[in-house]
């Protein structure tokens, strides 16, 4: 039978369509498999390879430093600067990853040797090279951020003109046999750095110096950007293939079974990727504090927090630490989800640790902004420095909402800075916040801090937007109004109970709906401080009123007795400053057998106010001997006064009976 032209064309179209269908199926399978392999390579395998690379670099740096150590130890008792300079230069050139090397001697060891040897010799300068106060260190580093070209031509030598003995790379190395520092901003480059250091021993086995090598972490931000670009290209390619498949939908019915079998292989690949992401989840979760109570040895503060990621890895984080009776804490939310947000989350957590530690060492003094010239509070200073570092190190467009707080545990004073984050509650009431930009949004933004006062028993509740934006299967959010209502009704609960209540409220609202965003909850309750240390130069005296008020509240003194106690304590402090000439006063409070004891211990001259005679108030004021009224007030406003001299200190106790 002879086929007509139309039939032949139709058959030809069907054959071509069938061939295209088969080709599309093959291409679809290969592309899908390749796509998932790329996802695996970028999301999981690259992370694993990066871990191996970091481990390799770590091993190479450690080996290089260890190889240079014997040459330095051979001259530990009698240091020759020229030989030392040559060893440091060879160490820097031996590894491309090393951008700086340092040797710092134990004070006095460089000048006199570990066992009384000769002084340092220098073939180029016949002068004492130890610097001031017995410190001597030599620093060799690459000049500039451009790490290309001949490395030997860029090496710059510099004497250490700072007290390096308190730096972690030096102090920790003397306590161990090898120490890797946490990331920090390099002094000669804007890159994040890590340092590896080893102790140097002399012939007698004494530790006389520390040898350290600097390694940059400049690739961290580039990894996230490259990972995102790979995802976008893979998504575009897969989208075009799927569109082409839809156009041939009518021809793929006969190939459905074979296609499903191929999809089973793809699902197996997905399961493998999911397994790798679960490992990444466990690693990320291990970076967040999870041991509660966080400070079991303290009875003045209680803290509890949880983090529930929407995916295997997420961008929410929280952290906290205590330094010198100050609780420094933060909660944050990185824009986006998945691996890029998780990578930035690890960077932010490290930045917070670094800057919080720096602020703690600074003693909480006001900080001058580099961009505006204005002074900022403690929390605002931490946020400002984190913003500057993040803007310098990343250009991927990500930013982070944050709330950073510094709670003074002796007085309940709270210094805080809100960077575009959700509004916390204090005692169930929304905390007043200023609308600063998120961290990483604008490098020149001036972050404004704020202050608040916590009373004994107050709870500060913080959360990320995953809480109020949690949606049910009808896409209805839990809402900020409902969160505030729950916080107001539950302000008497403990931090753990409050966090668990909010978590259960999310589960009840969302039901079977999939979690769409990370949820982080944190609650902090201040129980009031039992101890306060005052400097008598006036810098701390403003804390006295809040301390006595907190002591009275904890002891359940009446509204009438608390002001009387405050007057007695203030007069006692004034008399110690005026008559004992003390430079420091410590106040301790405790309740024993129904009596509140407030004890003042000072380092002043012997002064016993209990031996002072009472002022005769019947005599006109202009005829009385000046002085004595303060001690009279102390006696009348308290139930008993006791004094004793312990060594070089005055100990005065004010007693107040507690009415039941």
C-alpha positions in Angstrom: 0.0 0.0 0.0 1.3 3.3 -1.0 1.3 6.0 1.7 0.3 9.5 0.8 2.3 12.5 1.5 0.4 13.5 4.6 0.7 10.0 6.1 4.4 9.8 5.4 4.9 13.3 7.1 2.8 12.1 10.1 4.9 9.0 10.5 8.1 10.9 10.1 6.9 13.4 12.8 6.1 10.5 15.1 9.4 8.9 14.5 11.2 12.2 15.1 9.1 12.8 18.2 9.9 9.3 19.5 13.6 9.9 18.9 13.4 13.3 20.5 11.5 11.7 23.4 14.2 9.1 23.9 16.9 11.8 23.5 15.1 14.0 26.0 14.8 11.2 28.5 18.5 10.4 28.2 19.5 14.0 28.5 17.0 14.6 31.3 18.4 11.6 33.2 22.0 12.6 32.6 21.3 16.3 33.4 19.4 15.4 36.5 22.0 13.0 37.7 24.7 15.6 36.9 22.8 18.3 38.6 22.4 16.3 41.8 26.1 15.3 41.6 27.0 19.0 41.2 24.7 19.8 44.2 26.4 17.0 46.1 29.9 18.2 45.1 29.1 21.9 46.0 27.0 21.3 49.1 28.7 18.3 50.5 31.7 17.0 48.7 33.2 20.5 48.5 32.7 21.0 52.2 34.5 17.6 52.8 37.2 18.5 50.3 37.6 21.9 52.0 37.9 20.1 55.3 40.7 17.9 53.8 42.4 21.0 52.3 42.2 22.8 55.6 43.6 19.7 57.3 46.4 19.5 54.8 47.2 23.2 55.2 47.1 22.7 59.0 49.5 19.8 58.8 51.9 21.6 56.4 51.9 24.7 58.6 52.4 22.7 61.8 55.2 20.7 60.1 56.9 23.9 58.8 56.8 25.5 62.3 58.0 22.3 63.9 60.9 22.1 61.4 62.1 25.6 62.2 61.8 25.1 66.0 65.1 23.2 66.5 67.2 25.9 64.9 65.7 28.5 67.3 66.0 26.2 70.3 69.7 25.6 69.6 70.4 29.3 70.2 67.8 29.8 72.9 70.4 30.5 75.6 72.3 33.0 73.5 70.2 34.6 70.7 71.8 35.9 67.5 69.4 38.2 65.8 70.8 37.6 62.3 70.4 33.9 62.6 67.0 34.4 64.1 66.0 36.6 61.2 67.2 34.1 58.7 65.2 31.2 60.3 62.0 33.3 60.3 62.5 34.3 56.7 63.1 30.6 55.7 60.0 29.6 57.6 57.8 32.3 55.8 59.2 31.3 52.4 58.8 27.6 53.0 55.0 27.6 52.8 52.8 29.8 50.6 50.0 29.7 53.1 52.1 31.4 55.7 51.9 35.2 55.5 53.6 36.1 58.7 55.9 34.6 61.4 56.6 35.9 64.9 58.9 34.9 67.7 58.3 36.4 71.2 60.6 35.7 74.1 59.5 35.3 77.7 60.3 38.5 79.6 63.9 38.6 80.6 64.9 35.4 78.7 66.1 37.1 75.6 68.4 39.5 77.4 69.9 37.1 80.0 69.3 33.6 78.7 67.1 31.0 80.3 69.8 30.0 82.7 71.8 33.2 83.0 73.6 33.1 79.6 75.1 36.0 77.7 73.1 38.9 76.2 71.8 39.0 72.6 74.4 39.4 69.9 73.8 41.3 66.8 76.2 41.5 63.9 74.5 44.6 62.6 74.0 46.7 65.7 76.0 46.6 68.9 73.2 47.6 71.2 70.8 45.9 73.5 67.9 44.6 71.4 65.5 43.5 74.0 63.3 46.6 74.0 61.5 47.9 77.1 60.8 46.0 80.3 62.7 42.8 79.2 60.4 42.1 76.2 61.8 41.1 72.8 60.0 39.9 69.7 60.6 39.8 66.0 57.8 39.9 63.4 58.2 39.1 59.7 55.1 39.5 57.4 54.0 40.0 53.8 53.4 43.7 53.0 50.0 44.5 51.4 46.8 42.5 50.6 48.0 41.5 47.2 49.6 38.1 47.7 51.0 37.7 44.1 54.5 38.1 42.8 57.8 37.3 44.5 57.0 36.6 48.1 60.6 37.2 49.2 60.5 40.8 47.9 57.4 41.6 50.1 58.6 40.4 53.4 58.8 43.1 56.0 60.6 42.9 59.4 59.2 44.6 62.5 60.2 44.5 66.1 57.2 43.8 68.4 56.7 47.1 70.3 53.6 45.8 72.2 53.1 43.7 75.3 52.4 40.4 73.5 52.4 38.3 76.7 48.6 38.7 77.0 47.9 37.7 73.4 46.3 34.2 73.0 48.9 33.1 70.5 51.6 33.6 73.1 49.9 32.9 76.4 48.1 29.7 75.2 51.2 28.3 73.5 53.2 28.5 76.7 50.4 26.4 78.3 50.4 23.7 75.6 52.5 21.9 73.0 50.8 23.6 70.0 47.9 26.1 69.8 45.6 27.3 66.9 44.0 30.6 67.6 40.4 31.5 66.7 39.9 33.7 63.6 40.9 37.4 64.1 41.5 40.5 61.9 45.1 40.8 60.8 47.0 43.9 61.8 48.7 44.2 58.4 45.8 43.1 56.2 42.0 43.1 56.2 41.8 39.3 55.9 40.7 37.1 58.7 43.7 35.2 60.1 44.5 32.2 62.3 47.8 31.7 64.0 49.6 28.5 65.0 52.2 28.7 67.7 54.6 26.4 69.6 56.7 27.0 72.7 60.5 27.3 72.3 62.6 25.4 74.9 66.2 25.9 75.8 68.7 23.2 76.5 67.4 22.8 80.1 63.9 22.2 78.8 62.6 25.6 80.0 60.1 27.5 77.8 61.8 30.7 76.8 59.9 31.9 73.8 56.9 31.3 71.4 57.2 30.8 67.6 54.0 31.5 65.7 52.9 31.5 62.0 49.9 33.4 60.5 47.6 31.7 58.0 44.8 33.7 56.1 41.2 32.7 55.8 40.4 34.9 52.8 38.5 32.2 50.8 35.6 31.9 53.3 33.3 34.5 51.7 34.3 33.5 48.2 33.1 29.9 48.9 29.5 31.0 49.6 29.3 33.3 46.6 30.7 30.6 44.2 28.3 28.0 45.7 25.4 30.3 45.1 26.4 31.0 41.4 26.7 27.2 40.7 23.2 26.7 42.1 21.8 29.4 39.8 23.5 28.0 36.7 22.3 24.5 37.5 18.7 25.8 38.1 18.6 27.6 34.8 19.9 24.6 32.9 17.4 22.2 34.5 14.6 24.7 33.9 15.2 24.7 30.2 15.4 21.0 30.0 12.1 20.7 31.9 10.4 23.2 29.6 11.6 21.2 26.6 10.2 18.0 28.3 6.8 19.7 28.7 6.6 20.5 25.0 7.1 16.7 24.2 4.7 15.6 27.0 2.4 13.9 24.5 5.2 11.6 23.3 6.6 10.4 26.7 3.7 8.2 27.9 5.3 5.0 26.5 8.5 5.8 28.2 6.9 6.6 31.7 8.0 3.3 33.3 11.6 3.6 32.2 11.6 7.2 33.2 10.4 6.3 36.7 13.1 3.7 37.1 15.7 6.3 36.3 14.1 8.7 38.8 14.6 6.0 41.5 18.4 6.3 40.9 18.1 10.1 41.2 16.3 9.7 44.6 19.1 7.5 45.8 21.5 10.4 45.0 19.2 12.7 46.9 19.3 10.5 49.9 23.1 10.5 49.8 23.1 14.3 49.7 20.6 14.4 52.6 23.0 12.2 54.6 25.9 14.6 54.0 23.7 17.6 55.0 22.7 15.8 58.2 26.4 15.7 59.1 26.7 19.4 58.3 23.6 20.0 60.6 25.3 18.2 63.5 28.5 20.2 63.1 26.6 23.5 63.0 24.5 22.6 66.0 27.7 21.7 68.0 28.8 25.4 67.6 25.8 26.7 69.5 25.8 26.5 73.4 23.4 23.8 74.5 24.3 23.0 78.1 21.8 24.6 80.5 21.9 26.0 83.0 24.7 27.9 81.3 26.2 29.2 84.6 25.3 26.7 87.3 27.7 28.3 89.8 25.8 31.6 89.7 22.5 32.4 91.4 22.0 35.9 90.0 21.1 35.0 86.4 19.2 32.2 84.6 19.3 31.6 80.8 17.8 29.2 78.4 17.8 29.1 74.6 16.8 26.8 71.7 17.5 26.8 67.9 15.3 24.8 65.5 16.5 25.1 61.8 13.9 24.8 59.0 16.4 22.8 56.9 19.4 20.6 57.7 21.5 23.8 58.1 20.3 27.3 58.8 21.3 30.9 59.4 20.0 31.6 62.9 22.4 31.7 65.8 22.8 32.8 69.4 25.7 33.0 71.9 26.5 34.3 75.4 29.4 34.6 77.8 30.1 36.1 81.2 33.1 38.4 81.9 33.6 40.4 85.1 30.0 40.2 86.2 28.7 41.2 82.8 26.6 38.8 80.7 27.3 39.5 77.0 24.8 37.9 74.7 23.4 38.0 71.1 20.8 36.5 68.9 20.9 36.8 65.1 19.3 35.8 61.8 21.2 35.6 58.5 19.1 36.4 55.4 18.4 33.4 53.2 18.5 29.7 54.1 20.6 26.7 53.5 24.4 26.3 53.1 25.3 30.0 52.2 23.4 31.2 55.3 25.0 28.5 57.4 28.5 29.5 56.3 27.8 33.2 57.1 26.3 32.1 60.5 29.6 30.5 61.5 31.5 33.7 60.5 29.1 35.9 62.6 29.4 33.6 65.6 33.2 33.8 65.5 33.1 37.6 65.0 30.8 38.0 68.0 33.1 35.9 70.2 36.1 38.0 69.1 34.4 41.4 69.5 32.7 40.5 72.8 36.0 39.4 74.2 37.6 42.6 73.0 34.9 44.7 74.6 35.2 42.7 77.8 38.9 43.3 78.0 38.2 47.0 77.3 36.2 47.1 80.5 33.0 48.4 79.0 34.3 51.9 78.3 32.6 54.0 75.7 34.0 53.4 72.2 34.6 56.1 69.5 33.0 55.2 66.1 35.5 55.3 63.2 32.9 56.5 60.8 30.9 59.2 62.7 33.3 60.2 65.5 30.5 59.7 68.1 30.8 57.5 71.2 28.7 54.4 71.4 27.7 52.0 74.2 29.2 48.6 74.8 26.7 46.6 72.7 26.7 49.2 69.9 30.5 49.1 69.8 30.4 45.3 69.3 27.8 45.6 66.5 29.6 48.4 64.8 32.9 46.5 64.6 31.1 43.3 63.4 29.4 45.4 60.7 32.7 46.9 59.5 34.4 43.5 59.3 31.5 41.8 57.6 31.2 44.6 55.0 34.9 44.4 54.2 35.0 40.6 53.9 31.8 39.8 51.9 30.2 41.2 48.9 27.5 38.6 48.2 24.6 40.8 49.4 23.8 38.9 52.6 23.1 40.7 55.8 22.3 39.8 59.4 19.7 41.1 61.8 21.0 41.0 65.4 20.3 42.0 68.9 23.4 42.3 71.2 23.1 43.0 74.9 25.4 43.6 77.9 23.7 42.9 81.2 25.5 44.1 84.4 24.7 41.3 86.8 25.4 43.4 89.9 23.0 46.2 89.1 20.6 44.9 86.4 21.7 47.6 84.0 21.2 46.5 80.4 23.2 48.1 77.5 21.8 46.9 74.2 21.8 47.5 70.4 19.2 46.3 68.0 20.3 45.9 64.4 17.1 45.4 62.4 16.0 42.5 64.7 12.7 41.5 66.1 11.6 43.5 69.2 12.3 41.7 72.4 10.1 41.8 75.5 11.2 42.7 79.1 8.8 41.5 81.8 6.3 40.8 79.1 6.4 44.3 77.8 8.0 45.2 74.4 11.4 46.7 74.9 12.0 50.1 73.3 14.3 49.8 70.3 15.9 52.1 67.8 15.8 51.1 64.1 19.4 50.4 63.1 20.2 48.8 59.8 21.1 45.0 59.8 24.7 44.1 60.1 26.4 44.0 56.7 23.9 46.4 55.0 26.0 49.6 55.1 29.6 50.0 56.2 29.2 53.6 57.4 26.1 53.2 59.4 26.3 54.5 63.0 24.7 52.0 65.4 22.9 53.6 68.3 22.8 51.8 71.6 20.2 52.0 74.3 19.9 51.3 78.1 17.3 49.7 80.3 17.1 48.6 83.9 16.1 45.1 85.0 14.6 44.6 88.4 15.1 41.4 90.3 12.9 38.7 88.7 12.6 40.4 85.3 12.8 38.2 82.2 14.2 39.3 78.8 12.7 37.3 76.0 14.3 37.3 72.5 13.4 35.5 69.3 13.9 35.5 65.5 11.2 36.1 63.0 10.7 32.4 62.5 8.5 32.5 65.6 6.0 35.2 64.7 6.0 34.3 61.0 5.4 30.5 61.6 2.5 29.6 59.3 -0.2 27.0 59.4 -1.4 25.0 56.3 -3.6 28.0 55.3 -0.6 30.3 55.3 -1.7 32.2 58.3 1.2 33.5 60.6 1.3 33.1 64.3 1.7 36.9 64.4 3.7 39.3 66.6 0.6 40.3 68.5 0.0 36.7 69.7 3.7 36.3 70.7 3.5 39.5 72.8 0.3 38.3 74.4 1.9 35.0 75.4 5.0 36.8 76.7 2.8 39.2 78.8 0.8 36.3 80.2 3.8 34.1 81.0 6.3 36.7 82.4 6.4 34.8 85.7 7.6 31.6 84.2 11.2 30.5 84.3 13.3 31.0 81.1 13.1 27.3 80.3 9.3 27.2 80.8 8.9 30.4 78.7 10.9 29.1 75.8 9.1 25.7 75.9 5.8 27.5 76.0 6.6 29.5 72.9 7.8 26.3 71.1 4.6 24.5 71.9 2.6 27.5 70.7 4.3 27.2 67.3 3.6 23.4 67.1 -0.1 24.0 67.9 -0.4 26.8 65.3 1.4 25.1 62.4 0.1 21.6 62.9 1.2 19.5 60.0 2.5 22.5 57.9 6.2 22.4 57.0 8.4 24.7 59.0 9.4 27.6 56.6 12.1 29.4 58.6 14.6 28.9 61.4 13.2 29.5 64.9 15.5 30.7 67.7 14.3 31.5 71.2 16.2 32.9 74.2 15.1 33.9 77.7 17.2 35.6 80.4 16.1 36.2 83.9 18.0 38.4 86.3 17.6 37.4 90.0 19.6 40.4 91.4 23.2 40.7 92.4 24.5 39.8 95.9 27.9 41.6 95.5 28.9 45.0 94.2 32.5 46.5 94.0 32.8 50.3 93.9 35.7 52.5 93.0 35.7 55.5 95.2 36.8 57.9 92.5 33.1 58.2 91.6 33.0 56.1 88.4 30.9 53.3 90.0 28.9 55.2 92.7 25.9 55.5 90.4 25.4 51.7 90.7 24.8 51.9 94.5 21.1 52.9 94.4 20.1 50.1 92.0 22.1 47.6 94.0 20.5 48.4 97.3 17.0 48.4 95.7 17.7 45.0 94.3 18.9 43.7 97.7 15.7 45.1 99.3 13.5 43.5 96.8 15.1 40.1 97.2 14.8 40.4 101.0 11.1 41.4 100.6 11.6 44.7 102.5 8.6 47.0 102.6 8.4 50.1 100.5 9.1 52.0 103.7 12.2 50.1 104.8 14.0 49.9 101.5 14.6 53.7 101.3 15.8 53.6 104.9 18.3 50.9 104.1 19.5 52.8 101.0 20.1 56.0 103.2 22.1 53.9 105.8 24.2 52.3 103.1 24.8 55.6 101.3 25.9 57.3 104.5 28.2 54.3 105.3 29.9 54.6 101.9 30.2 58.3 102.2 31.9 58.0 105.7 34.3 55.3 104.4 35.4 57.5 101.6 35.7 60.7 103.7 37.3 59.3 106.9 39.0 56.0 105.9 40.1 57.3 102.5 39.4 54.0 100.9 40.1 53.4 97.1 37.7 50.4 96.8 34.6 49.2 98.7 33.0 45.8 98.3 29.3 45.3 99.4 27.9 41.9 100.1 24.4 41.0 101.1 22.8 38.0 102.6 19.8 37.0 104.7 20.3 35.0 107.9 17.7 34.1 110.5 15.3 36.7 109.3 17.9 39.5 109.3 19.4 41.2 106.2 23.1 41.8 106.4 24.8 44.3 104.2 28.6 44.2 104.7 31.0 46.9 103.5 34.7 45.9 103.2 37.2 48.6 102.3 40.9 49.0 102.0 41.1 52.3 103.8 42.7 53.4 107.1 41.2 52.0 110.4 37.8 53.7 110.9 35.1 52.5 113.3 31.9 54.5 112.9 30.3 52.6 115.8 32.6 54.4 118.3 31.6 57.8 117.2 29.4 59.7 119.8 25.8 60.5 119.0 25.1 64.0 117.8 23.0 66.1 120.2 20.2 67.2 117.9 18.7 69.4 120.6 21.6 71.8 120.2 21.0 74.4 117.4 22.7 73.5 114.2 24.9 76.6 114.2 26.2 75.7 117.7 26.9 71.9 117.1 30.2 70.5 116.2 30.4 69.8 112.5 30.0 66.2 111.4 28.4 63.1 112.9 24.9 63.4 111.3 25.8 60.7 108.7 26.6 58.2 111.5 23.4 59.2 113.3 21.4 58.4 110.2 23.2 55.0 109.8 22.2 54.1 113.4 18.6 55.3 113.1 18.0 53.8 109.6 19.3 50.3 110.6 18.6 47.9 113.4 22.3 47.2 114.2 25.8 48.2 113.2 28.9 46.0 113.8 32.6 46.8 113.0 35.8 44.8 112.9 39.3 45.2 111.5 40.5 42.3 109.4 44.2 42.7 108.5 44.4 45.8 106.3 40.6 46.2 105.8 37.6 47.7 107.6 34.5 45.5 107.8 31.3 47.3 108.6 27.9 45.3 108.7 24.5 47.0 108.6 21.7 44.8 109.8 18.0 45.1 109.0 15.3 42.9 110.5 12.9 41.5 108.0 9.2 41.9 109.0 7.2 38.7 108.2 
